[in-house]
Amino acid sequence: YAQRCAFCHGGDAMGAKGPALVTDTFRHGGCDHDIVRNVLKGIPGTQMGAFASSLSRDEVLKILAYLRHRESQLRQAGKID
């Protein structure tokens, strides 16, 4: 996450240039399948580029696991609803 995502989505995944990744609100699908697809293929018409040439599906799944864990931590700390 820190190497590929934090620049746009913030070091805490709460959003920066790109949207927050630790909420249940995603404009282009928030289930695991949608998120993996969006990372690998990008989202046309947005600044979200495709990462299929630089990240494997397994690496994206590890990033997703980190984000789900981070979301849980933030909820427990009362920082997100």
N, C-alpha and C positions, 0 to 999 in steps of 0.2 A: 504494500500500500504506500509506504513512505516514498519509494522510488518512482512509482508510476502514477499515483492518484492524488497525493497530497497537494501538489502544486495547484491543481484546479479545485479540488474538493475540500481543502483545508487539512491541516495536520491532525485535527480531532474528528475529521469526517463530517463536521457540522456545516460545511459549505464555505465557499470563497468565490472564486470566479465561476465555478460550477456549483450545482446544487448540493445540498446535504445528502449524505448517503446513509444516514442512521435514523431515518424516519420511515414511516409506512406510506409516505406520499411520494410516488414516482409518476411522472407524466408519461413515461414510456414503458410501464409495466414494472411491478415490484416483486414478482415471484422470482425464485432463484433462476429459473430458466430464462426469463426475460432479462435479468441483469447480466447473466453470462453472455447471452446473445448480444446485448447492447455493448458490452465491453469488447467482445471479439469482432463484431461487425460495424460498430459505431452507430450513431443515430443521425440519419440524413437531415440536413437543414439545421443542425446544431453544431457546436464546437466539439462535440464528443466524437473523436476520431476512432477508427478501428485499430485494435491492438492484436489482431490475429497473427500478424507477422512477428510480433515481439513477445507475446505471452502465450503459453500453452493453455489449454482448457483447464488442466490441473492447477496451474498457477492462478487462474482466474477464480477457481473454486476455493483456493486457499485465501485469496483476497476477500471473497464473499464470506467465508467463515470468520475471518477477522472482523468484517463489518457487522455481522450478526452478533458477535461477541461484544464488540464495542457498543452497539446499540443497547444491549442488555445492561452493560455497565452504566451507561448514561441514564437509563431508565431507573435503575436501582439508586443512583445518586440524586434522582429528582431533577436532572438537567434537561430531560425531554419527557413529554407525556406518553 
